[in-house]
Amino acid sequence: MMQTDDEQKAIEATFLWEWERREEFYDDLIREEGWSWLIPVKTFIRELRNQGYDRQFLVTKPYHLFGLARSRVRDVRSEQSWLCFKFRSTGAMRVRYYEIGNLISEFEVERVEITPEVEALLERLLAQPID
């Protein structure tokens, strides 16, 4: 179902607000001793935002993962597709992509960055409708 312009603006505003809150969460952690390993995560989020993904995806719960979905609510439902990143203190990240509750792809990346594989999953998720 197509959204009206007003509905689309409201969805986008929610998406942007959630991205801001998550960035603030990481900023708060980075200011604490022992959390500087999250600095590349902030760069990763900024790169995603610079590419406009903050207007296309909602940042989902839980906070220990950085999850993205084409959803109106932060709680991912089993029938939804979503992409999640688990950041490691070693500088690596685990990437998982789910479609309709099924794990489709899972891999580890040595550095927190947008790789061609990550980009392909972002585009695949972008093809999903907002629900």
N, C-alpha and C positions, 0 to 999 in steps of 0.2 A: 504494500500500500504506500503510495506516494504521500509525503508530508507536505503540508502547506508551507509557504514561506515563513509564516509565524512559528509553526511547529519546528521547522528546521532551525530557525534562529534560537529557539528555546533549547533544543537539543544541543546545538553547538555551544551555547552559553554554559550549559551543564558540563559538557566535555571540558571546556576551557577551565572552569572552576575546579574540577577534579584534578586536572593536570597541575594547576597552581598549588593546590593543597599537597599533592604528592611531592612537588619540588620543595615546598616548605618543610615537609617531613625530612627529606634528605638533607636539606640545609641545616636543620636542627641537629641531626645526627653528626654531620661532618664537623660541626663546632665542638663536639665532645671529643675528649682524648680517646685515641684508639680507633676512630672511625674515618680517618683520612683515606682509607682504601675505597671509600664511596665517591671520591672526587671524579673518577672516570664515569661513574653512573650519572652524575649531574651533566657531564659533557654528552653522554649518550642521550639523555632525555632532551637536552637542548637541541641536539642534532635532529631528533625525531620531531620536535616542535618546529624547527626551522623548515622541515620538509612538509609541514602542514598536517601531520598526523594528529596533533592535538585538537583539530577540528573534525576529525573523522572517527576517532576512537575514544571510548570512555576508559579511564584508568579504573581498574576493578579492585575489589578486596581480594585477598588479604594483603596487609601491608608488608609482610615479609617477602612477597613476590611483586614484581612489576608486571601486572596483567593488563592486557588491552582487549577490548571487545567492542562490537557494534551493538551496544546495549544502552537502554535508557536508565538502567539501575546498576549499581556497583556490584551486587551479588550476581555472579554468573550462574545461570540455570543450566541444568544438564543438557538441554536441547540446543544450547548456544555454542557457537564457535568462539574460541579465544586463544590468544597468544600470551605466553607468560615467560618472564625472564627471572631467573634466580641468580643473584649476584653473589660471587664468592670473594672472600677476603684475599684470595690468591691473585685476583684481577681477572679471573675467568668468569664466564656466565653459562648457565644451563638454559637452553631454549626448548620450550615445549609448545606445540600447536595442537589444539583440539578442535574437532568438528563434531557437532552433535554428541558431545560427551565422549567421543573416541579419540584416543591419542593417535595422531596422524604422523607427527614428526617430533623427534627428540634428539638433540645433539648438544655438545659442549663447544664453546668458543673460547680460545685462549685469552682473548682480550675483550673487554666490554666495548663493542663497536657494531656498527651496522654493516654486516657482511652481505655478500650477494644472496646467501641463503636466508638471512634474516629479512632482507628486502623482499625476496620472493614470498615469504610467509606473510609479511605485512600486506603485500598486494593481494594475496589469496584471501586474507581476512577482509580486506577492503571490499571485495566482491560480495560479501555477505550483506543482507539487508539489516537496517537498524530496527531492532525490536525491543 
